[in-house]
């Protein structure tokens, strides 16, 4: 069955018209769904209308199957989709606002060595409405409303590659930023890609002022291929040209994510190569201490080593920071909790 969250406001208006309902019903339903309610929970529409909707649409787009809370306050969610698949989401509280990290696919086919999401490959894409429903659910659980949201920022950095699910990702961005619904500012949304060059060019033309981040993780092409198979398709220079086009079209700087893997990409040589690649470009380097995935065998650097690495980048003229490590005690890395849940079910 379908889910109503996949419909834009205009599409919902058309549905109400086809069902012989007054136009204002669309606004009532759209607001209720954006508030995280299921169809059966909508109190200001008739039971007859609910029954009509439930003939074609799932009552609940996503259910919270499991919630874990870290010692640092980070919340990790397992969402059960209507077809029985599971995806993850993370809610992080910060003094500047609260961020939800969400998934765009069930699994992933990019195969990055340090990431648990790709173990087992891609199962399917999430629809735009499924993505939206995970945000609405977490916002509601944490006491948020449409007018006073608990979720103030969104990062598309969970399981999956957003640009490998391009059309659904673009529609999600439009849905979640709609002033009829959650109305999250696009400038408070970050989208992370491992470097699908054609899609970066395409996205540059969309007119959506989100924060573009690139998973870099290695400044040397040959070594990057060992960590990230996508590097066999697109070189660092091709990615940098696409990023330059993004800046030309949007005027917005771009961000490079760099997960430190002990003994692999945390050396002074790597720092110097990063400086050579990026100095003078309108970008920022977000250095991340790796959330370890046991299957990969890769180890994280210490916090001290991470700050030393950032110090080298800053000394070389780059803008760089160490990202706060969240939820390490609750399977914080992408795909870990889902994988452990599936293994237990087996």
N, C-alpha and C positions, 0 to 999 in steps of 0.2 A: 504493500500500500504506500501511498504518497504521504508527505507531511506538509502541513499548511505553511510552515516556516520557510519553505522554498519559494513562496509567492511574494512578490513585491507588493506594495500597497495598491498600486494600480491593477495588478493581477488579481488581488483579493477583491477589489471593487467589481471587477468583471465577473468573478465567481458569484458574488452576492446577487448581481443582476441576473445571472443565469438561473439562480435558485429562486428568483422572484422576491428577494429580500430588499429592504430599504438600503440606500447607499451608506447610511451612518453605521450600519452593522459592521461594515468593513473596518471602520475606525475602532470600534469596540473590540473586535477580534484581534486586530493587529496590535493594539495596545496591550491586550491580555497576553498574547503570545510573547511579546517583547518583555513582558514582566515575568516570564518564566512559568506561566500557567499552562496546564494541559487543557484540551478542549472541554473535558468534563468539569473543569474547575471554573469556567467562565460563567459568572453569576448574572450578567446583565443581558444574556441572550436566552431565547426560549429553548426548552428541551427538544421541541420539534426541529429547530435549526441545528442543534447539536447532533441529533440523530441523522439528519441529512449529511452533515459533515463527516460523521463517523462511518458512513457507508463507503466513503472514498479515501478518507485520511486517517492516519494513525492518531490515537488520542494523545499519546506521549511520544515526542520525537526522540528524546534521549532520556534515559534514567541514570541516576547516580548509583552505580553498582558498589562502589567502594570509595571511601574517603580516608586519607591518612594525613596526620598533622605532624610536622617536623618540630624539633625542639626550637628551631628558629622562627616558628610561626607559619612557615610555608605549608600550603595545603595541596595535596595531590589527589586527583580524582580519576577514577575509572568510570567511563560513561558506557552504558549498554545501549547500543543502537537497536532499532526496531527489527533488524534482520539477525540479531544475535551477536554481531561483531562488537568488539571492544576498542575504545580509543582512550587516550589520556588527556588530561589537562592539569595545569598547575596555576595556583593563585598565590601571588607573592605580595606581601604587605610592605610598603615603603613609606617613608615620611613625605615623599613627593606625590604619593598616590598608590593605588593598588593595581597590579598588573596581572592579567590572565594570559598564560601561554597556552595556545591551543593547537591541535593537530589538524592537518588538512587531508590526510589519507589514513586508511587502515593499513599499517605497515608502510614500507617504502622500498623502491627499487633502485635507489642510488648507491647502496652498498658501502657507505662510508665506514671505514674500519673501526672507528671509535664509537659508533652509534648503535644502540640496541634496536632501534626502529626497523632497520633493514634486515635483521635476522629473520629469515622466513619469507622475505620478499614483500611485494605489494599484494594486498588482498583486493582492495578497491578504493576508489576516490570517495571522499566525503562530499555530500551535497552542500550547497551554500547554506541551506536551512539547518542542516545538522550542525554545522559550525556555529551558526547563529544561536541555535538552541543551547549549546554548551555554555555560551557566554551568558544567556538569559538565566539559565539554571544557577550558575555560580553567583551571579549578581543577586539573585533572589535569596539563595542560601546564606549569603553574607549580609543580608538586611538591606540590600539596595533596591531602589525603585527606578523608574525611568527618569524621573526628575532629580533624583539624588542617588546616582549610581555608586555601588561599591566598587565595581570594575571601572577604573578610569583610563587604563591603558591596556592595549592588546599587543601581543607579539605572536606572529605566526612562525613559531620556532619549535613546535612539538613534532610529533611523528609525521613523516611525509615531507615531500618537496612541494611547496605551494605552486611553483611554476610548472610542475608536472600535472597539476590539476588546475590549469590556468583559468578556464571559464568559470568554474565554481568559486575559485578564489576571488576573482574580480567581482562576481555578483555578491559574494559575502561582504566584501568591503563596502559595496553600495548599500546593502541591507543594514549592516550594523551602524552605518553612519547616517541613515535616514532620519530626518527630523520627525518622522511619524513614529519612530521606534526608539531604540536605545540612544541614538544620536551621539555616538562616540566620534570625536573629532578624528579625521584621518591623520592629522599631524601627531596624534597620540597612538598611532598604530605603526608597528614595525614588521616588515616582511623579510624573511631570511631565505635566501636561495644559495644552493651550493655552486651556482655559476652556470645556469642554462642561458647561454649568450643570446640566442634568438629571442627568447622571452624577455630578457632585460631590455632589448631594443623595443619590443612590442609594448612592454609596460611603460616605457618612457613616454609613449604617445597617449596613454590612457587619461592623463589629467587628474590623477589621484595622488595628492601630496602626502603619501605615506613615507616612512623612513625605510630606505632600501639598505639591507645588510647582506653582505656576501660572506659565506663560509670559506675562509681562505686556508688557514691552518698550516700552510707550508709555502715558503717563498721560492722554492725550487721546483720547477715543473716535474722533473723525473721523480723526486721524492713525494711530491703531492699525488702523483698517480698511484703510489703505494698506499696512501691513506684514503684517497677519494677517486674511485674509478671514473667519475665525470671528467677528471683532468685529462683523460685520454682523448676526450672529444674536444675540449676547449682549453687552450693554453692560458696562462696568466696574462699574457699580452692581449689576447682576445677579450678576456674579461675586463681588463683595464680600459680598453677602447670602448666597450659597451658602457662601462661606468662613466666615462667621459661624456658619452652621448646622453646618458641619463642626466648628468649635471647640466649639460648644454640645454636640454629641453625643459628641465624643471627648476634649475637654480638651487637645487638642494644637495647638500653634501651627502656622501654615502659612507657606510660603516663597514669595516672588515672585522669579522669574528675570527679570533685566533685562539684555539684551544691548545694549551700547553701540554705536550706529551713528553714525559721525562726521557731525556736522552735522544729524542727524535727531532724536535723542532724548537727547543728551548736554549739553543746555544748562541754564543756571541756572533757566530757566523750567520745564523739565521736572522738575528736582529739586524745585522749590517745589511743583509740582502733585502730585508723588508724596507729599511731606510732607503736603499737604492731604488727600489720599486715605487715607493709611495711618496717620497719627499716632494713637497710642492703641490701635491694633489689635494683637492677639497674633500678630505676624508678623515676618518677617525678610526683608530684601531682599538677594538674591545678585546682585551686579553682575558681569557677564561681559564680557570683551573679546572681541568678535566674531571667530570663526574665519571668515575671509573665504571666500566662494564666488564664483568668478569670474563665473558667469552672472548673479549678482544685481547686480553693480556697486556694492554697498555696501562701505564701508570701515570698518575698526576704529579705535577711538581708541587713543591711546598708553597705556602703563601709568600714566604720570604723570597723564594726564587722567582715567583711571578712578579713581585714588585721590582726586583732587580732587572728583570727582562724589560719591564715597562720603562724603567729608568734609562736603559740603553736607547730605547726608541725615542724617548723625550729628548735625551741628549743629542740625538741625531736629527732632531727637528720635527718629529712626528707628534701629533696629538694622540694620546693613548691613555687608557685607564685599565685597572683590573676590575672585572665584573664580580660582584658579590656571588659567592657560591651558595646556592639555595637547595635545601632538601636532600642533602647527601645521605641522611639517615633513613629516608623513606623512598629509596629507589628513584632519586631525583633525575637521573639521566633519561633522555628521550627513549621511550620504548621499554625501559626496565620493568616497570610495574606491570604493564600489559603482558610482557613475556612471562614474568613470574606467575601471574594469575592464570595464564593459559596452561603453563606447566602443571600447576596445582590441580586444575580442572581435569587434566589428563590422568 
